């Protein structure tokens, strides 16, 4: 078995696919109503949220809903898509922050006190052998008086036991290893917990990259900004096909079970109506829209009932469009939907229902009244039933709100916050356009009693009207409608300002020009941008807490449970790093450099973590710190090498003094080509300093009373 191959069959308890599965379907009728009843409740609960999302989508697309009624006097149907501008601005800021370092914002670090693993070990290759023998760690096991007693502060574990997976790799230097960090520049350090954390982090990042997590996270971020909630699913096991060709050129693909991460649209997500977040959810249902080929592909995945899937396909397509799908498709004509509706259920199921379906319950779980299961239903047929294989059993979904609503599962987005202001802006702009059209054209009043009857009253350049003879007064009058569009535009600008305040997304944050005052300076722009980033900080924190951390913890548990590589396992913790990139790189780099200058003070240097500071400076410059910086051991070796190419300080001082005594050579030609140095002021102790004590006498040269010593300046 390959090192990275993952097997979950042993941990899953399923309803087996047998030859009599079609006959068995009659016995699963009680689970189908159970799933459909929960689906109906979740759908009814979601109705108000769907209405909010529809209004948000229409405002984003610039479409008027059926609730907007126009009068006959209104001619303009213009729609100013400010909602789209602010939604894309918020989405862009979220993406820029999350992917500022071109890496998925997740990291794995050792816990503060790793259990069972030594924090640091080191050895010094230049240390004399006799010193090594005297300081080498001995086995702590023994009896009183045998010389192998535990030293003060030691534990019952030997150093080799605490090395964990590094024991085998460090076996050649076991006799040189010492616990704790290195004390000399030449010492080489190892951090077993940190090495395990880095290997686990690389493993998770590789899995995320293979599953297209970056693209899925961007899709979730967009829906979070627009609708108020972004949802991701994972990890879940999936057999992935890897292209491979044999020596004879024959295509022979490789299949591996890998963790998958995916984006789930809010329109297809039906959570527990009584839950306000994923931690409280007893169940969730995802609605799939599948073609025949996609449904057949399910037969290749573990524990899907192939015979039942064939039977479902033979029944024909059963997908019916929801009312909101017409809006999303811009009311495209329906020619028949060639798709299947598949419901995927994750959540609690009564144990007696599982036992009725002949699902084998492990002995340690038989005392529970309900267990987590995964159930797939299509055409009122059960196509998959399996106990949740993950330990601990958690629903593999994460939902992050743009703006947290503590009394609802779904959050509030940009579009909802500016719904009223968008309506105002549209109304004022329509009035301004209609008024501009009226005021830009002459209104004509005609007295038909003064004109010859039967004439065409259409106006055009060069038009001639025939007037009745002897009719008194003017027959045609021109009237100009007053132009009040400027007042409407003032109200439009006011509504736009209200939109800035209601969304926390100022217009200058997405490219508004014409900023005056302090905003025209570099420092002023920096102040404005810092103020504008205040609202996005809460959003990124929500992404960290509700989306990235649960996703990372799920992948961590997946690898701890199903991966067989011991070097990635340890007492580790998952950290979401989205908030670390909130500050603009330029500002962040400046502050890091300022801190570095302050920390360079010898009295403050021991308190600074220079390795972290240098790594963060590289990140702020969009550089990969792993490629441009050294770790502690590499830095120590580099410093030792640099010392060998530098002259000793005593030699440098002697060379400097010789240069000062010799001075610069004069130009013998007198043409001015020589150089004249400025010299340096003598210091006490040097030759030529007038205050030196005269050798042999121990006295200083006499100085007349009141006489001042002439200042020492540049050479004349």
N, C-alpha and C positions, 0 to 999 in steps of 0.2 A: 504493500500500500504506500502510495506517495506520502511524503512528509506533510504536505498541506491538504491532503484529502480529508474531507469531513464526512462522518457517518452519523446519522441520527436515527437510524432504524431501530437500534436497540432501546432507545429512550421513548419511542412513540408507541402508544396503545391505540389500535385502530379497529374499525369495522372492516373485516377482511372482505376482499372481492372474491367470492366463490362462484362456482358454476350455477348455483341456484339463487344468484343475487336478484334476478328479476322476480322470482317467486317471493323472495324475502322482502321486497318492497312493500308488500301489503302489511308487513309488520312494523314498518317505520312510520306509519301514518300519524302517530302521536307526536313525533318530533317535528314534522312539517308544520302543523298548526302552531306549535310552540314558537318556531322561528318566525312564521308569518304574523303572529299576533304581536311580537316585539317589533317587527319591521313596521307594522301599521301604526303602532303607538309612536315610534320614533318619527315617522313621516308626518303624522298629525302635529306633533310637537314642533316640528321644523317649519311649519307653514309660514309663520310670521318672519322667520329668518329668511326664507326664500323670497318673500316680498321685498325685504330690505336689499337682498342681493340683486334682485331684478332692477330695482331703482338705481343701485350703484352701477350695474352694468350698462343701463341705458344712459346714465350721465357720462360714463366713460366713453361710450360709443357716439354720443351726441344724438340720441334718439329720444323723441317725445313718447311718453307712455300713453295708454288709453285714458288715463285720468286727466290729461291736459286737454281742455276745450278752448278752441279759438273762436273769437267773434268774427262776424262778417267784416267789421272795420279793420281787423288785423290782417295785413297782407304778408308781412314778413314771417318766415318760419326758421329764422336763423337760430343756431345753437352754438354758444361759445363754450368750447370744451376745456374749461379751466380744470375740471375734475381730472381729465386725462393728464394734463400737464403736471398737476400736483401728485397724482398717483405714480406716474413714471419717475418724478423727482424723488419721492420717498422710496420707491423700489430701487432706483439707482444708488441712493445712499446706503441702503441695507446691503446691497450686493458689494459695493465698494468696501464697506467695513468688514463684511464676512470674508471676503477674498482679497484683502489688502496684501497679504503675504503669499498669494498664489498657492495657498495650502488650505485644506479643509480645516476650519477652526476648532479642532479637537486635539487635545494632548493627553498623554498618559504619564503620570508621575507617581513616584513612591509615596506611600503614606508618611505621615510625620515620623512615626516609629514603626518601620516594617517589622512584622512578626516573623521570627525564625530566620531572618536574613541579616547578616552583618552589614552595617551601613557603609563602611569603607575599609579597604585593606591596601597595603602598599609594600613595596620592597625597593631597596636601593642597590642597583647593580655595582656601585662603586664602594659599597660598604665592605670593610675587611672581613675575611672569613671568620677570624677569631671572634669578632664582635657579633657576627650572625649566630654563632654557636651559643653565645652567652645569652642572647636575647630571643632566640627562637622559642615559639610557643610549644609547650609540651602538653601531652594528653592530661586532661583534668581528672581522669578516672584513676582510682587507686585506693589505698588504705593509709591510715595514719602511720607516718614514719617511713613510707617508701620513697619519699622525695617527689611524689607526683600529686601532692595536695593542690587543691584549688588555690590559685593566687588570689589576693584580695580584689574583690570586684568582679571576678570571673563568674561565668555561668556554667551550667551543667553541659552545655554544648561545646564541642570542639570547634576550632576555627574552620576546619574542613567541612563540618556539618552545616555551619552557618553560611558557607559559600553557595549552597544550593546548586543550581545547574552549572555554575562556574567551576565546581570542584575539579571536574575532569580536565578542563582546559588549563587550569592553573596548577595541575599536578607537578609539572617540571620545576616550579619554583615554590613548592609547598614549604620547603625548609627555610626559605627566605621571607615568607609572608609574615607581616605583622598587622595587627588590627589597628584601625584608625587611619587618619590622613597622613600623608608624607610630611616629614619635617625638613627635608633638604630639597634644593632645586632639582637634583638628579633623581629623586624618588619617583617611582612610577605607581600611580594610584589606580585602583579598581573599585567600582561601586556596583556590587551585584544587583541591588534593587534598582538602581538607575539603568543598568544594562537591560534588565528584564523589562523595565518600563519603555525604553526606547525600542526594543524589539516588538513589544506589543503595539506601540504606537505605529511603527512602520507596517505591521501586519494589518491594523485597522485602516490606515490610509490606503494601502494597496487594495483592500476589499472595497472601500468606498469608491476608489477610482474605477475599479472594474465594474461596479454597479451603476456608474454614471451619477454618483451622489451630487456632484456639483451642479449638473443640469437640473436634477430633481429639486435641489435646495433653492435654486433660482425660481423654478416654477412655483414652489410653495411660498416664497417670499413675495412674488407678484400677487398671488391670491390673498395673502395676508394684508398687503397694502390696499388692495381694492375692496375685498369683501370683509376683511377684519380677522381672518383665521387662515393659517397655513398648516397643512397636514402632510406628514410623511409616515410611511409604513416601513417597518423593518426593525431588526433583521428577520428575514424568513428564508428558509432553505430553498434553493433552486438548483436544478441540474443545468449547468452551463456547458455549451458546446464550444470547444476550442479547436480551431482548424489545425489539421495535421495531415501530412502526406507521407506515405511510405517511400522506401527506396525505389520502388518500381513506379512511383508517380501516382499510385492509387490513393484516393482521398480516404483517410482513416481518422475521423475526428475523435478527440478525447472528450470525455464527459466527467466533470467534477461537480460535486455538491458544494456550493458556495453560498455565503450569506448575501442576500439581495436587499437593497434599499430602493424605495420607489416613492414617487409623489402621488398623493390621492387628492382629487378635486373635492372641494367642499360640497359640490352638487351630488357626489356619489357617496357621501359619508353620512351615516345615520347613527349618532351616539345614543347612549342611554339618556332618556328624557329627564331623569332625576339627578343627573350628574352635572357638576359645574366644571369639571376638568377630567383628565384621563385617569388620575388616581382614584377618583370616585366612581368611575364608570364600571357597571356590572357587565356590560356588553357593548359591542359596536357591530354595525353591519355595513359592509361595503357592497355597493351595487356595481356589477360589471356589465358591460355591453360587449358581447363576444360574437365573433363570426363562427362559421362552422369549423374552419381550420383552427382557430384559437381554442375552440372547445375540444377538438380532437387532440390538440397538443397537451391538454391536461392529462390524457391517458398515460403520457410518458413520465409524469410526476408521481412521486411516491403516494400510495394509499388512495388514489382516485380509482373509482370503480368503473372499469372500462366498459363492461356490459351495460351498465346503467347509462353511461354517456352515449353509447350507440343507440339505446332506446330513446333517450331524450332527443337526439338528433332526428330520429325517425318520426317523432311527433311534429316536427316543424318548428319554425321560429315563433317565439312568444314575446318578443320585445315590444313594448308599448311606450310611446313617447309621453313624458310628463308635460304638464302645461308650460313649465318654464323653458323646456327645450325649444319651443317655437321661437321664443325671444332670442335665445342664444344662437339659433340658426337663421335669424332674420326672416322668419316666417317663410322659409324655403318650401316649395311645394313637395308634398310627401307622395312618393311613388311606391310606397311599401318599404318597410324596414326589414332587411334581411339579416337580422341579428337575434341573439338569444339573451335573455335577462338571467344572470346568475347572481345569487346572493351569497356572500361570504360572511359567516357569523363567527365572531370571536367573543367568548364570554362564558358565564357560569351556566351550567346545565345540571339539573337535579340528578343525583347519582342513580336513583331508581329508573329514570328515563334512559340513562346510559346502559344500565344493566338489562333493561328491556330490549335494547338493540344489540345485545350480545357483545357489548364492548367490555373487554377484559379489564377489570380494575385491579391495580396493584394492591397487594396486601396492606401496605402502609397507608393507602388512601381510602380503604373501604369504610372507615369510620366517619368520613366527611359526608355531609348532607348534599353538597354540590361540588362540582369540579369544573375547571376551565376546559373548554373543548373548542375545536375548530370544525364547523359544519358548513358544507357547500350544498346549495339547493338550486335546482333548475327544473322548470316544468313540473313542480310538485314532486320531484324525485330527489332522493338523497344520493349525491354523487361522491361525497367524502365525509367521513366522520372520524376524528382523531382527537385524543386528549392532547392538550397543549404540551408539546415536548420540551419546552424550555423550563429551566429551573433557576430561580423561582418562576412560577407560572405568571407571566404578565402579558397583557394584550399588546401586540407589537405595533402600536400606533402612537404617534406623538402629535399634538396639536398646539400651536403657538398663537396667541392673540396679538394683533397689532396694538390694540388698546384693550386692556383687561376689563371685562365686565364681570364683577364678582358674583352676579346672580344669574349668569347664563353660561352655557358651554362655549358659545361662539362669541368672539370679540367684535370690536367696532373698528371699521376701517376709515380711510381717508374720504371715500365717496359719501359715506353716511354722515360724517361730521360736517361736510359742506353741502349737504343736500339742499337746505333752505337758501343758502347764499347762491348756489348754482341756479336755483329757480329765479331769484331776484336778478341776477346778472342777465339771464336770458330775457326776462321781461323788460328790463330797462334797455337792453340792446335792441330788442324788437321795436320798442317805442321810438328809440332814436333813429333807427333805419326808416320806419314808416314816416316819421316827421321829416327826415331829410328828403325823402322822396316827394312829399307834399310841398315842402318849402322850395324845393328846387324846380318845381313846375308851376306855371301860371294857371290859376283857376279862372275860368271864363264864364261870365254871366251874359246871357243872350236874351234880348227882348224881341220875341218872334213877331209881335204886332207891327214892328217897324221893318220886317223883312218880307220878301216875297215868299209866300207859302210854298212848301214842298222842296226846299233846298236841303242839301246834305250839310249838316252842321259839323262834320269832321274837320279838325284843324290840322293844317300843314303849311309849310312855308309857301308863300305866294297864293294862298287861298283868297278867293274873291266872293263876297256876299252881295247879293242883289237887294237893294233897299227899295221899299215902296216910296213912290213919289209923294212928296208933301208931308211925310211922316215926321213929326217933331221929335227932338231928343236923340240921344245916343242909343244905338241898337246893341252894341257889343261892349262889354266891360271886362277888364282884366284885373284880377285880384291875386295878391301874393300872400300865401299862408305864412304865418310867423314861424321862424326857426327856433325851436327850443331844445334841439338835440344836445346842445352843450350841457343843459341841466340834467338831461337823462344820462349823459356820460359821466357827470359828476356823481350821480347816484350809483352808476355802474362801478366806478372806482371805489366808492365807499363800500359797496357789497364785496368787491374783491379784497379790500382790506379786512373785512369781517371774515372772509374765507381764509386769509392768512392766519388770523387769530384762532379760528375754530379748528384748524388743522394742525397748528404749530409748525407749518411749513411756509416760511416767508417767501415772497416772490423773488427776492434777490438770491435765494438759495438755488433757484433753478433758472438763473440767467436774466433776471429783470435788469434793464438798464435805466439810466437816469437817476441813480442814487446821488443825493446831495449831502452836504455837510460832512460829518466825520467819516461817512462811508466812502468818501473819495480818496482817503489815505490808506496806505498799506496796513497800518495798525488798526484803523477803523474797520477795514474789511475783515481783518482777523477777529476783531471783537464781535462783529455782526455774525460771522460764520460760527464762532463759538456759541453765541446765543442761539443760533438756528439749530445747532446740533444737540441742544438740550432735550428736545422732544424725541429725537431719534435714539438717544441713549436708553430711554425706557423701553423702546421697541427692541433694541438689540439685547437688552437684559432679558426680555421675555423670550427671545429666540434662544438665548443661552439656557434659561431655566426650563422652558417648556418643550424645546425641540432638540437642540444639540446635545444637552447632557443626557436625556433619556435615550436618544439614538446611540450615543457613544457607550453608555452603560449596557445597552442591549447587545451591541457588538462585542463588548468586553466579556459579558456573561456567555455569549455564544462561543467565543474562542476558549474561554476557560472550561466550558463544558464539552465541546466537541473537537477541539484541536489537540493534537498529541505532542506538540512541541513543548518540552519542559522549560526551555529557556525564555519563553514569553510569559510564564506564569509567576505570580508573586502577589504580595500584599500591595496592590496598586489602586489608584483612584483616577477617575475620569474628570477632566476639567474642560469646560467650554471656554474658548478664547475669543469669542466675538467682541466683547467689550474692550479688549486690549488694543484694538485698531480704531477706536472711536476718534482719537485725536488725529488731525491731519499729519501726514508724514513729515512735512516741513517743520511744523511747530514741534512735533515730537522729537525730531532730530536735534533741533536747537536746544530743547530742554535737556535732552540726554547729554549733549556736549557741555552745557553749563554744569550739570551735575558732575560730569567727569572732571572738569576743572576744579570744582570744589573738593571732590574726593581725592584729588591729587595731593592735597595738603597732607604732609606726613603724619600729623596728629589725627586726621580723619580717615586716612587710607585703610587702617585695619577694619573699619566698620563697613566698608563698601564691597559689594560683590561685583568685581570688575568683569568677570566672565559674562555675567548676565547683562551688564551695561553695554559691553561691546557687542554682544549678540543682538540686543535691542536696537542699537545704532545701525547695525547691518540690515535689520528688518525695516527700519524706517527709510532706508535707502533702496528698498525693494531688492535686496540681495539675500541670498540663501546663507544664513549664518553657519550651517553645517559645512559649507564649501569654502567660506572665506575666513573662518576663525578656527583657532586651535582649542582643544580642550586643555585641562590643567596639566596633564602629563605631557602632551605635545608642546605646550607652552614652556614647561620646565626644560625639556630637551632643547627647544629652540633657543632659549635664553642661555643655556650652557654652551651651545655652539657659537653664539654671537660673542660670548666672552673670550673665546679662543682667538677671535679675529680682531680683538680690540687690545690696544696697548695698556699696560697697567697704569693706574692713576699717577704713580710716582714718575714714570717715564714721560707721560703727557705733561706734567708740571715742569720737568727739567727742560723738555723741548720748548715749552712756552717761555721759560725764563731765558734760554739761550737766544730765542728770537728777539726778545725785548732788549737784551744787552747788545746784540749785533746791530739792530736798527736797520733801516732801509738804506740801500746803497744810493750814493749821489750820482748824478749824470755827469761824466767827465767832459762831455762836449760843451756843457753849458747851454744847450738848446732847450732846456726845460723838459726834457723827456724823463727825468727821474721822478721818483715818488717821495714825498715827505710824509712821514707818519705823524700822528698826533700824540703818540706816546700814552703812558698810563701813570697815574699818580702812585708814588711809592707807598707802601704800607709798612707798618711797624715790623721790624725784623729783617726787612730786605736791605740790600746794600744801597747806600745813598740816602736812606731815611735819616733826616737830621736829628730825630729824637732818639736814635739808638743809643744805648749805653756804651761808652767807650771801653774797649777791651783793655784790661789791665788796670784801669782806674776805678771802674764802677761808677763813674760820675757822668753827667750829661754836659754838653758844651754850655759855657756860660751864656747868659742872655741878659742884656741890659734891662734895667728897670723901666717899665713902660714900653719897652720895645716889643712890637708884635712880630710874630714869625710870618714871613712873606708867604702868601698862598702858593701852593703847588699847582700849576696849570699845565697847559699844553707846551710842548717843546717849541722854542722860538727859533 
